[in-house]
Amino acid sequence: MIRNKLKQSWAEGRATINGWLSIGNPFTAEIMAAQGYDSLTVDVQHGALDYSMLLPMLQAMRASGVVPMARVPWLEPGIIMKALDAGAYGIICPMVNTAEQAAEFVSYIRYPPHGQRSFGPTRANFSAGANYAAEANDEILGFAMVETAQAMANLEAIAATPGLDGIYVGPADLTFSLHQGRLAPGFDREEPEMIEALQAIVAACKKSGKIAALHCGTPDYATRAIAWGFDMTTVSGDSRLLAAAAQASVARFRELNGKPPTASPAVKPAY
């Protein structure tokens, strides 16, 4: 089986950069895969796509050698197993609030005797290389998303879950939940209490030997997060990057030609 390069990077003490795909299009995925990311995650939860688009997007990434992952819509065995059968090398599962849910998630991504994943790696048999059945348990990554006040209350127990590879932080939902909607959701939090929460997640991961991952809006914030101890950071995403590049191009054109912009500011999507 083709080795998971993320695991190798972390074993060597190197932090990794993950890209984010929310536009349901194989060509967009192929373009993003050619930009040098260590891994790319297809967002099946909030992205404008479903399983029928997930599979061709994973196919489009294959030539680049980037590690393909997927964020599933929920803690549900069917879509988790189908995403793995489609060739995902890692699963990010949202709204994992207890150690019991984390253990349930782990059981869906591991074959017996370590879990209850059903065998039928339709595409993975070809995309992941030989001996998939025997080696998948060692190569597939499972990230539980900590993004609620309940999850923070159960943080150490979640992080200690056997078979779980890491915790992925969704800062928008975490901020929303911890502050009961008083603070607007978003990335790159500067509130002292949110930075404290992020650092507490890192500490819990380090204590249990787990990978800590964070969704960021900018490379600058991602660099700060790595300094705090995060092992993987996602920096922005396809829709935001497209909007930002287009907006900058139009603004420069207006500047050079002496006309104020007429379009409304782009709506910033929440992941």
Contacts in CASP RR format, 6 or more apart in sequence:
PFRMAT RR
TARGET T0000
AUTHOR 0000-0000-0000
METHOD contacts of the structure
MODEL  1
MIRNKLKQSWAEGRATINGWLSIGNPFTAEIMAAQGYDSLTVDVQHGALD
YSMLLPMLQAMRASGVVPMARVPWLEPGIIMKALDAGAYGIICPMVNTAE
QAAEFVSYIRYPPHGQRSFGPTRANFSAGANYAAEANDEILGFAMVETAQ
AMANLEAIAATPGLDGIYVGPADLTFSLHQGRLAPGFDREEPEMIEALQA
IVAACKKSGKIAALHCGTPDYATRAIAWGFDMTTVSGDSRLLAAAAQASV
ARFRELNGKPPTASPAVKPAY
1 128 0 8 1.000
1 129 0 8 1.000
1 130 0 8 1.000
1 131 0 8 1.000
1 132 0 8 1.000
1 134 0 8 1.000
1 135 0 8 1.000
1 136 0 8 1.000
1 139 0 8 1.000
2 128 0 8 1.000
2 129 0 8 1.000
2 139 0 8 1.000
3 139 0 8 1.000
4 67 0 8 1.000
4 89 0 8 1.000
4 139 0 8 1.000
4 140 0 8 1.000
4 141 0 8 1.000
5 38 0 8 1.000
5 65 0 8 1.000
5 67 0 8 1.000
6 16 0 8 1.000
6 38 0 8 1.000
6 39 0 8 1.000
6 67 0 8 1.000
6 89 0 8 1.000
6 141 0 8 1.000
6 232 0 8 1.000
7 139 0 8 1.000
7 141 0 8 1.000
9 15 0 8 1.000
9 16 0 8 1.000
9 38 0 8 1.000
10 16 0 8 1.000
10 211 0 8 1.000
10 231 0 8 1.000
10 232 0 8 1.000
15 226 0 8 1.000
15 230 0 8 1.000
15 231 0 8 1.000
15 232 0 8 1.000
15 233 0 8 1.000
16 38 0 8 1.000
16 39 0 8 1.000
16 231 0 8 1.000
16 232 0 8 1.000
16 233 0 8 1.000
17 37 0 8 1.000
17 38 0 8 1.000
17 39 0 8 1.000
17 222 0 8 1.000
17 232 0 8 1.000
17 233 0 8 1.000
17 234 0 8 1.000
17 235 0 8 1.000
18 37 0 8 1.000
18 38 0 8 1.000
18 39 0 8 1.000
18 40 0 8 1.000
18 41 0 8 1.000
18 69 0 8 1.000
18 213 0 8 1.000
18 232 0 8 1.000
18 233 0 8 1.000
18 234 0 8 1.000
18 235 0 8 1.000
19 32 0 8 1.000
19 37 0 8 1.000
19 39 0 8 1.000
19 40 0 8 1.000
19 41 0 8 1.000
19 234 0 8 1.000
19 235 0 8 1.000
19 236 0 8 1.000
19 237 0 8 1.000
20 40 0 8 1.000
20 41 0 8 1.000
20 43 0 8 1.000
20 215 0 8 1.000
20 234 0 8 1.000
20 236 0 8 1.000
20 237 0 8 1.000
20 238 0 8 1.000
20 271 0 8 1.000
21 28 0 8 1.000
21 29 0 8 1.000
21 32 0 8 1.000
21 40 0 8 1.000
21 41 0 8 1.000
21 42 0 8 1.000
21 43 0 8 1.000
21 57 0 8 1.000
21 237 0 8 1.000
21 238 0 8 1.000
22 43 0 8 1.000
22 46 0 8 1.000
22 47 0 8 1.000
22 48 0 8 1.000
22 49 0 8 1.000
22 237 0 8 1.000
22 238 0 8 1.000
22 239 0 8 1.000
22 269 0 8 1.000
22 271 0 8 1.000
23 47 0 8 1.000
23 48 0 8 1.000
23 49 0 8 1.000
23 238 0 8 1.000
23 239 0 8 1.000
23 242 0 8 1.000
24 47 0 8 1.000
24 48 0 8 1.000
24 49 0 8 1.000
24 53 0 8 1.000
24 57 0 8 1.000
25 53 0 8 1.000
25 57 0 8 1.000
26 53 0 8 1.000
26 56 0 8 1.000
26 57 0 8 1.000
26 59 0 8 1.000
26 60 0 8 1.000
27 60 0 8 1.000
28 238 0 8 1.000
29 40 0 8 1.000
29 42 0 8 1.000
29 57 0 8 1.000
29 58 0 8 1.000
29 60 0 8 1.000
29 61 0 8 1.000
30 60 0 8 1.000
30 61 0 8 1.000
30 63 0 8 1.000
30 64 0 8 1.000
32 40 0 8 1.000
32 238 0 8 1.000
33 40 0 8 1.000
33 60 0 8 1.000
33 61 0 8 1.000
33 63 0 8 1.000
33 64 0 8 1.000
33 65 0 8 1.000
33 66 0 8 1.000
34 64 0 8 1.000
36 64 0 8 1.000
36 66 0 8 1.000
37 66 0 8 1.000
38 66 0 8 1.000
38 67 0 8 1.000
38 232 0 8 1.000
39 66 0 8 1.000
39 67 0 8 1.000
39 68 0 8 1.000
39 69 0 8 1.000
39 89 0 8 1.000
39 232 0 8 1.000
40 61 0 8 1.000
40 66 0 8 1.000
40 67 0 8 1.000
40 68 0 8 1.000
40 69 0 8 1.000
41 69 0 8 1.000
41 70 0 8 1.000
41 71 0 8 1.000
41 92 0 8 1.000
41 234 0 8 1.000
42 49 0 8 1.000
42 54 0 8 1.000
42 57 0 8 1.000
42 58 0 8 1.000
42 68 0 8 1.000
42 69 0 8 1.000
42 70 0 8 1.000
42 71 0 8 1.000
42 88 0 8 1.000
43 49 0 8 1.000
43 70 0 8 1.000
43 71 0 8 1.000
43 271 0 8 1.000
44 50 0 8 1.000
44 51 0 8 1.000
44 54 0 8 1.000
44 70 0 8 1.000
44 71 0 8 1.000
44 72 0 8 1.000
44 73 0 8 1.000
44 79 0 8 1.000
44 83 0 8 1.000
45 71 0 8 1.000
45 72 0 8 1.000
45 73 0 8 1.000
45 74 0 8 1.000
45 94 0 8 1.000
46 269 0 8 1.000
46 270 0 8 1.000
46 271 0 8 1.000
49 57 0 8 1.000
51 79 0 8 1.000
51 82 0 8 1.000
51 83 0 8 1.000
51 86 0 8 1.000
54 70 0 8 1.000
54 83 0 8 1.000
54 86 0 8 1.000
55 86 0 8 1.000
55 123 0 8 1.000
58 68 0 8 1.000
58 70 0 8 1.000
58 86 0 8 1.000
58 87 0 8 1.000
58 88 0 8 1.000
58 123 0 8 1.000
58 127 0 8 1.000
59 123 0 8 1.000
59 127 0 8 1.000
61 68 0 8 1.000
62 68 0 8 1.000
62 127 0 8 1.000
67 89 0 8 1.000
67 90 0 8 1.000
68 87 0 8 1.000
68 88 0 8 1.000
68 89 0 8 1.000
68 90 0 8 1.000
69 88 0 8 1.000
69 89 0 8 1.000
69 90 0 8 1.000
69 91 0 8 1.000
69 92 0 8 1.000
69 141 0 8 1.000
70 83 0 8 1.000
70 86 0 8 1.000
70 88 0 8 1.000
70 90 0 8 1.000
70 91 0 8 1.000
70 92 0 8 1.000
71 91 0 8 1.000
71 92 0 8 1.000
71 93 0 8 1.000
71 94 0 8 1.000
72 79 0 8 1.000
72 80 0 8 1.000
72 83 0 8 1.000
72 91 0 8 1.000
72 92 0 8 1.000
72 93 0 8 1.000
72 94 0 8 1.000
73 79 0 8 1.000
73 94 0 8 1.000
74 93 0 8 1.000
74 94 0 8 1.000
74 95 0 8 1.000
75 93 0 8 1.000
75 94 0 8 1.000
75 95 0 8 1.000
75 96 0 8 1.000
75 101 0 8 1.000
75 104 0 8 1.000
75 105 0 8 1.000
77 108 0 8 1.000
77 116 0 8 1.000
78 108 0 8 1.000
80 91 0 8 1.000
80 93 0 8 1.000
80 105 0 8 1.000
80 108 0 8 1.000
80 109 0 8 1.000
81 108 0 8 1.000
81 117 0 8 1.000
81 118 0 8 1.000
83 91 0 8 1.000
84 90 0 8 1.000
84 91 0 8 1.000
84 109 0 8 1.000
84 117 0 8 1.000
84 121 0 8 1.000
84 124 0 8 1.000
84 136 0 8 1.000
84 140 0 8 1.000
85 120 0 8 1.000
85 121 0 8 1.000
85 122 0 8 1.000
85 123 0 8 1.000
85 124 0 8 1.000
86 122 0 8 1.000
86 123 0 8 1.000
86 124 0 8 1.000
87 121 0 8 1.000
87 123 0 8 1.000
87 124 0 8 1.000
87 127 0 8 1.000
87 128 0 8 1.000
88 140 0 8 1.000
89 128 0 8 1.000
89 139 0 8 1.000
89 140 0 8 1.000
89 141 0 8 1.000
90 109 0 8 1.000
90 140 0 8 1.000
90 141 0 8 1.000
90 142 0 8 1.000
90 143 0 8 1.000
91 105 0 8 1.000
91 109 0 8 1.000
91 140 0 8 1.000
91 141 0 8 1.000
91 142 0 8 1.000
91 143 0 8 1.000
92 142 0 8 1.000
92 143 0 8 1.000
92 145 0 8 1.000
92 168 0 8 1.000
93 105 0 8 1.000
93 142 0 8 1.000
93 143 0 8 1.000
93 144 0 8 1.000
93 145 0 8 1.000
94 145 0 8 1.000
94 147 0 8 1.000
94 173 0 8 1.000
95 145 0 8 1.000
95 147 0 8 1.000
95 148 0 8 1.000
95 151 0 8 1.000
95 173 0 8 1.000
96 102 0 8 1.000
96 105 0 8 1.000
96 144 0 8 1.000
96 145 0 8 1.000
96 146 0 8 1.000
96 151 0 8 1.000
96 158 0 8 1.000
97 148 0 8 1.000
97 150 0 8 1.000
97 151 0 8 1.000
97 154 0 8 1.000
98 150 0 8 1.000
98 151 0 8 1.000
98 154 0 8 1.000
98 157 0 8 1.000
98 158 0 8 1.000
99 154 0 8 1.000
99 157 0 8 1.000
99 158 0 8 1.000
99 160 0 8 1.000
99 161 0 8 1.000
101 144 0 8 1.000
102 144 0 8 1.000
102 157 0 8 1.000
102 158 0 8 1.000
102 161 0 8 1.000
102 164 0 8 1.000
103 161 0 8 1.000
103 162 0 8 1.000
105 142 0 8 1.000
105 144 0 8 1.000
105 164 0 8 1.000
106 114 0 8 1.000
106 115 0 8 1.000
106 142 0 8 1.000
106 161 0 8 1.000
106 162 0 8 1.000
106 163 0 8 1.000
106 164 0 8 1.000
107 115 0 8 1.000
107 116 0 8 1.000
107 117 0 8 1.000
108 115 0 8 1.000
108 116 0 8 1.000
108 117 0 8 1.000
109 115 0 8 1.000
109 117 0 8 1.000
109 140 0 8 1.000
109 142 0 8 1.000
110 116 0 8 1.000
110 117 0 8 1.000
110 137 0 8 1.000
110 140 0 8 1.000
110 163 0 8 1.000
111 117 0 8 1.000
111 119 0 8 1.000
111 133 0 8 1.000
111 136 0 8 1.000
111 137 0 8 1.000
114 137 0 8 1.000
114 163 0 8 1.000
119 133 0 8 1.000
121 128 0 8 1.000
121 132 0 8 1.000
121 133 0 8 1.000
121 136 0 8 1.000
124 132 0 8 1.000
124 136 0 8 1.000
125 132 0 8 1.000
128 136 0 8 1.000
128 139 0 8 1.000
141 165 0 8 1.000
141 166 0 8 1.000
141 211 0 8 1.000
142 164 0 8 1.000
142 165 0 8 1.000
142 166 0 8 1.000
143 164 0 8 1.000
143 165 0 8 1.000
143 166 0 8 1.000
143 167 0 8 1.000
143 168 0 8 1.000
143 211 0 8 1.000
143 213 0 8 1.000
144 158 0 8 1.000
144 161 0 8 1.000
144 164 0 8 1.000
144 166 0 8 1.000
144 167 0 8 1.000
144 168 0 8 1.000
145 151 0 8 1.000
145 167 0 8 1.000
145 168 0 8 1.000
145 169 0 8 1.000
145 170 0 8 1.000
145 173 0 8 1.000
146 152 0 8 1.000
146 155 0 8 1.000
146 158 0 8 1.000
146 167 0 8 1.000
146 168 0 8 1.000
146 169 0 8 1.000
146 170 0 8 1.000
146 174 0 8 1.000
146 201 0 8 1.000
147 169 0 8 1.000
147 170 0 8 1.000
147 171 0 8 1.000
147 172 0 8 1.000
147 173 0 8 1.000
147 174 0 8 1.000
147 177 0 8 1.000
148 173 0 8 1.000
148 174 0 8 1.000
148 177 0 8 1.000
149 177 0 8 1.000
149 178 0 8 1.000
150 177 0 8 1.000
151 158 0 8 1.000
152 174 0 8 1.000
152 178 0 8 1.000
152 197 0 8 1.000
152 200 0 8 1.000
155 200 0 8 1.000
155 201 0 8 1.000
155 204 0 8 1.000
156 204 0 8 1.000
156 207 0 8 1.000
156 208 0 8 1.000
158 164 0 8 1.000
158 167 0 8 1.000
158 204 0 8 1.000
159 166 0 8 1.000
159 167 0 8 1.000
159 204 0 8 1.000
159 205 0 8 1.000
159 207 0 8 1.000
159 208 0 8 1.000
159 210 0 8 1.000
160 207 0 8 1.000
160 208 0 8 1.000
164 210 0 8 1.000
165 210 0 8 1.000
165 211 0 8 1.000
166 205 0 8 1.000
166 210 0 8 1.000
166 211 0 8 1.000
166 212 0 8 1.000
166 213 0 8 1.000
167 201 0 8 1.000
167 204 0 8 1.000
167 205 0 8 1.000
167 210 0 8 1.000
167 211 0 8 1.000
167 212 0 8 1.000
167 213 0 8 1.000
168 213 0 8 1.000
168 214 0 8 1.000
168 215 0 8 1.000
169 198 0 8 1.000
169 201 0 8 1.000
169 212 0 8 1.000
169 213 0 8 1.000
169 214 0 8 1.000
169 215 0 8 1.000
170 214 0 8 1.000
170 215 0 8 1.000
170 271 0 8 1.000
171 185 0 8 1.000
171 186 0 8 1.000
171 187 0 8 1.000
171 188 0 8 1.000
171 189 0 8 1.000
171 194 0 8 1.000
171 198 0 8 1.000
171 214 0 8 1.000
171 215 0 8 1.000
172 185 0 8 1.000
172 186 0 8 1.000
172 187 0 8 1.000
172 215 0 8 1.000
172 270 0 8 1.000
172 271 0 8 1.000
173 185 0 8 1.000
174 194 0 8 1.000
174 197 0 8 1.000
175 183 0 8 1.000
175 184 0 8 1.000
175 185 0 8 1.000
175 186 0 8 1.000
175 189 0 8 1.000
175 191 0 8 1.000
175 194 0 8 1.000
176 183 0 8 1.000
176 185 0 8 1.000
178 193 0 8 1.000
178 194 0 8 1.000
178 197 0 8 1.000
183 191 0 8 1.000
185 270 0 8 1.000
186 270 0 8 1.000
187 215 0 8 1.000
187 216 0 8 1.000
187 217 0 8 1.000
187 218 0 8 1.000
187 221 0 8 1.000
188 216 0 8 1.000
188 217 0 8 1.000
188 218 0 8 1.000
188 221 0 8 1.000
189 195 0 8 1.000
189 198 0 8 1.000
198 214 0 8 1.000
198 225 0 8 1.000
198 228 0 8 1.000
199 228 0 8 1.000
201 212 0 8 1.000
202 212 0 8 1.000
202 228 0 8 1.000
202 229 0 8 1.000
202 230 0 8 1.000
204 210 0 8 1.000
205 211 0 8 1.000
205 212 0 8 1.000
205 231 0 8 1.000
206 212 0 8 1.000
206 229 0 8 1.000
211 231 0 8 1.000
211 232 0 8 1.000
212 229 0 8 1.000
212 230 0 8 1.000
212 231 0 8 1.000
212 232 0 8 1.000
213 230 0 8 1.000
213 231 0 8 1.000
213 232 0 8 1.000
213 233 0 8 1.000
213 234 0 8 1.000
214 222 0 8 1.000
214 225 0 8 1.000
214 230 0 8 1.000
214 232 0 8 1.000
214 233 0 8 1.000
214 234 0 8 1.000
215 233 0 8 1.000
215 234 0 8 1.000
215 271 0 8 1.000
216 222 0 8 1.000
216 225 0 8 1.000
216 233 0 8 1.000
216 234 0 8 1.000
216 235 0 8 1.000
216 236 0 8 1.000
217 235 0 8 1.000
217 236 0 8 1.000
217 240 0 8 1.000
218 235 0 8 1.000
218 236 0 8 1.000
219 235 0 8 1.000
222 233 0 8 1.000
222 234 0 8 1.000
222 235 0 8 1.000
225 233 0 8 1.000
226 233 0 8 1.000
236 244 0 8 1.000
237 271 0 8 1.000
239 269 0 8 1.000
240 268 0 8 1.000
240 269 0 8 1.000
243 266 0 8 1.000
243 268 0 8 1.000
244 266 0 8 1.000
246 266 0 8 1.000
247 265 0 8 1.000
247 266 0 8 1.000
250 261 0 8 1.000
250 263 0 8 1.000
251 261 0 8 1.000
254 260 0 8 1.000
254 261 0 8 1.000
END
